[in-house]
Amino acid sequence: MLDNSFVMVAIILIINIVYVSFFTIRMILTLKGYRYIAAFVSMIEVVIYVVGLGLVLDNLNQIQNLIAYAVGYGIGVIVGMKIEEKLALGYITVNVITKEYDKDLPKTLREKGYGVTNWAANGLEGERMALQILTPRRHELQLYHTIKDLDPKAFIIAYEPKTIYGGFWVKAVKRGKLQT
């Protein structure tokens, strides 16, 4: 069965897509501090890698196998990133600056379960309201839609915090109190 060059190319392609997807997920898990899960994923990853590389090295005389390996690698990066987007591990901090200072944006967001800190700020064109909002990454897009619905002209910038410590909100999120 493996003598058929089309089947060999397909197997190498699939193996490398799976391998690189695992590699990408493992790297993200490592960066986010999930060390034991990352270690388990790496054990599976290395077995897949050795099998795929072995197939290519055993058949180096056929250029299509090397091409399949390279294409599988590229597709695997994309697939791994898509899987990570679906997992949406960790939290996101969203800073919002709104011109509509008198709007009740913080209260509305708090009622939906978001952790919001707000304060008066000054911009080029006068007084503004600044908000800092913490949310799990899986709720990130819903938060953006909510903010845009309440203030279409809001300035939004987001980043991933490395460390979160203290505060009442983290406990509430862990209990699943966020409403979307």
Stockholm file with secondary structure:
# STOCKHOLM 1.0

chainA/1-180         MLDNSFVMVAIILIINIVYVSFFTIRMILTLKGYRYIAAFVSMIEVVIYVVGLGLVLDNLNQIQNLIAYAVGYGIGVIVGMKIEEKLALGYITVNVITKEYDKDLPKTLREKGYGVTNWAANGLEGERMALQILTPRRHELQLYHTIKDLDPKAFIIAYEPKTIYGGFWVKAVKRGKLQT
#=GR chainA/1-180 SS CTTSHHHHHHHHHHHHHHHHHHHHHHHHHHHTTCHHHHHHHHHHHHHHHHHHHHHHHHTTTCHHHHHHHHHHHHHHHHHHHHHHHHHCCSEEEEEEEESCTTSCHHHHHHHTTCEEEEEEEEETTEEEEEEEEEEEGGGHHHHHHHHHHHCTTCEEEEECCSCCCCCSHHHHHHTTCCCC
#=GC SS_cons         CTTSHHHHHHHHHHHHHHHHHHHHHHHHHHHTTCHHHHHHHHHHHHHHHHHHHHHHHHTTTCHHHHHHHHHHHHHHHHHHHHHHHHHCCSEEEEEEEESCTTSCHHHHHHHTTCEEEEEEEEETTEEEEEEEEEEEGGGHHHHHHHHHHHCTTCEEEEECCSCCCCCSHHHHHHTTCCCC
//
